[in-house]
Amino acid sequence: MILQQWWLILAVECIFICISGQSFPQKRQCAFQVTPQNNKYTTAGIVNGPVQLCENTQCCVGYFLIIDGQPEVDLLACDMAEKSCPDATCKAQTRYNSRLIKCVCNTDLCNSNITWTPESQELRATYSYSVESMKAAVIILTGTLLVLCFLLIVAAKWRTITKEKKENPPSLDDYSVSRLCSCQTTKTSEIDIADIELQQIVGLGHFATVWQGKYQGSMVAVKVFPARWKQIFTAEKEVYELPLMKHAGIVNFLGSGRKPDGDSWHIVLQFAECGSLHYYLCNHTTNWMFSLKLCQSLSQGISYLHSDLHRHDVHKPPVAHRDFSSSNVLVRADGTCALCDFGCSTILRFCSGQGRWQSHATNMEGHAQLGTLRYMPPEILEGSVNLRNSWCLMQGDIYALALLLWEIWMRCSDLFEGDIAPQHLLPYESELGANVTLESLVNYVFHMDKRPSIPKHWELLPQGSVLQELLTDCWDCDPDARLTAQCVVDRLMSLQSCCST
Ligand SMILES: Nc1ncnc2c1ncn2[C@@H]1O[C@H](COP(=O)(O)OP(=O)(O)OP(=O)(O)O)[C@@H](O)[C@H]1O
């Protein structure tokens, strides 16, 4: 009897091993070496000394620091999730800056040795994979992972739905950047620059100088681009000139013009009396209701920017901001926020002839990594995202929105004991300093999955848990798990009704 049972167990085990051997490929083994700062990768598989057996991927990853002209290991491990890794050997693919390089590859222990020459430092810095890698990845993925991709999309969508996304966002899958579709409609709004009186400089950006000025008897802001930044001027003007772009959450565009000698290009805007949100928060604390007003108008602005609107025969396509920071939000005298600076933005257009969304960014090709480093989401910092995927650009804006909400609430006296809010700090300023580097952000935000710290005592406040949940749902490391901007608007609305003080 006992012998019979033993045979039965052995037979079942045999069948199981046979089935599992046929159904699943052998697990990938990768060289393993981490530091306490990036030990997140320990969870990517079973570690056995210098080797890791991957749980979820066939890809090994290696990060190397260039020290004295030689690559030195920073991290070796299995990749955290299944991604494209068409190369059998570890070739330097992405150069984050002059010091940090990365490879991903698909054979056992392939990440232990990187193929790198000083010439490969000439690689153009980009957060997307090279064209060859992309082509190979597409072929492999199309052939072997079609079903898996479908299941992943369904799972991601399901997760998105369960996050109470009340808005029904447009389906923006992975589309390539293209020329403008024929369905584009823009209006021009030329202004004679001679009619503007420039009075004083109120802002100095990377690309333009912003003046306070007078136009037709009203106070205006004039953004002056030198001729060499014409491309950025054109990109920004194009966003402002989209149909239905007038909204309380977006700074009012009055027109644009060019100096007769052609050496500068001008964008004329409504003047925001309190300057940038960053400037405002450095100089003012707020009470709860005022901070909520800032947050609501801010999220309404980004929600409107992301929206796909049809009114009568007019269409406003969704726009991803892509450089959302407290310096690119203005504060009006009435305490409402208005978005500005669309020089890095991407317009998404739906072309009925092609039956799909296309993204359009005038300046995208030359400035793949545009945006303010500190506000870049982990997936863009790490380089695992395809920047041509329009939907992930919106999700990047939501990550930055969370950082802005955090900045605003950290200056709200009602959220601190004795009504004393700490001095204004930029996100990650207390942890990484005033001048962050890409390397330190990749480590802290991506590898360590850290975010700006939320004061412990907020848990005890009536609104504390909602604030905390809202922030964590917006800066989630998984872009698909983040809320939509409209959902943020709704959550803030419910905060107003439940926690008015
Ligand atoms: N309409 C406005 N009213 C008042 N101040 C403004 C206005 N527009 C811009 N500014 C000020 O000018 C600064 C720079 O503006 P903006 O971000 O548009 O320029 P930029 O050159 O594109 O900057 P960046 O370095 O972010 O790319 C803002 O942070 C703000 O202080």
The ligand as an SDF file (V2000), in Angstrom:
LIG
                    3D

 31 33  0  0  0  0  0  0  0  0999 V2000
    2.9340   85.2120  -17.4190 N   0  0  0  0  0  0  0  0  0  0  0  0
    3.8890   85.4130  -16.4990 C   0  0  0  0  0  0  0  0  0  0  0  0
    3.6870   86.2780  -15.4870 N   0  0  0  0  0  0  0  0  0  0  0  0
    4.6440   86.4810  -14.5520 C   0  0  0  0  0  0  0  0  0  0  0  0
    5.8370   85.8830  -14.5460 N   0  0  0  0  0  0  0  0  0  0  0  0
    6.1030   85.0040  -15.5230 C   0  0  0  0  0  0  0  0  0  0  0  0
    5.1530   84.7310  -16.5620 C   0  0  0  0  0  0  0  0  0  0  0  0
    5.6650   83.8210  -17.3920 N   0  0  0  0  0  0  0  0  0  0  0  0
    6.8870   83.5090  -16.9010 C   0  0  0  0  0  0  0  0  0  0  0  0
    7.1690   84.2120  -15.7840 N   0  0  0  0  0  0  0  0  0  0  0  0
    8.4000   84.1440  -14.9700 C   0  0  0  0  0  0  0  0  0  0  0  0
    9.4840   83.8000  -15.8050 O   0  0  0  0  0  0  0  0  0  0  0  0
   10.0710   82.5520  -15.3910 C   0  0  0  0  0  0  0  0  0  0  0  0
   10.5560   81.7860  -16.6190 C   0  0  0  0  0  0  0  0  0  0  0  0
    9.4620   81.5350  -17.4830 O   0  0  0  0  0  0  0  0  0  0  0  0
    9.3650   80.2450  -18.3760 P   0  0  0  0  0  0  0  0  0  0  0  0
    9.4520   79.0350  -17.5080 O   0  0  0  0  0  0  0  0  0  0  0  0
    8.1690   80.3500  -19.2400 O   0  0  0  0  0  0  0  0  0  0  0  0
   10.7120   80.4260  -19.2230 O   0  0  0  0  0  0  0  0  0  0  0  0
   11.6660   79.2990  -19.8410 P   0  0  0  0  0  0  0  0  0  0  0  0
   12.8220   79.9680  -20.4890 O   0  0  0  0  0  0  0  0  0  0  0  0
   10.8650   78.4050  -20.7080 O   0  0  0  0  0  0  0  0  0  0  0  0
   12.1110   78.5620  -18.5210 O   0  0  0  0  0  0  0  0  0  0  0  0
   12.6620   77.0930  -18.2890 P   0  0  0  0  0  0  0  0  0  0  0  0
   14.0200   77.3190  -17.7350 O   0  0  0  0  0  0  0  0  0  0  0  0
   11.7150   76.5010  -17.2610 O   0  0  0  0  0  0  0  0  0  0  0  0
   12.6140   76.3640  -19.5740 O   0  0  0  0  0  0  0  0  0  0  0  0
    8.9620   81.8500  -14.6140 C   0  0  0  0  0  0  0  0  0  0  0  0
    9.4810   80.9210  -13.6810 O   0  0  0  0  0  0  0  0  0  0  0  0
    8.2880   83.0160  -13.9290 C   0  0  0  0  0  0  0  0  0  0  0  0
    9.0150   83.4090  -12.7790 O   0  0  0  0  0  0  0  0  0  0  0  0
  1  2  1  0
  2  3  1  0
  2  7  2  0
  3  4  2  0
  4  5  1  0
  5  6  2  0
  6  7  1  0
  6 10  1  0
  7  8  1  0
  8  9  2  0
  9 10  1  0
 10 11  1  0
 11 12  1  0
 11 30  1  0
 12 13  1  0
 13 14  1  0
 13 28  1  0
 14 15  1  0
 15 16  1  0
 16 17  2  0
 16 18  1  0
 16 19  1  0
 19 20  1  0
 20 21  2  0
 20 22  1  0
 20 23  1  0
 23 24  1  0
 24 25  2  0
 24 26  1  0
 24 27  1  0
 28 29  1  0
 28 30  1  0
 30 31  1  0
M  END
$$$$
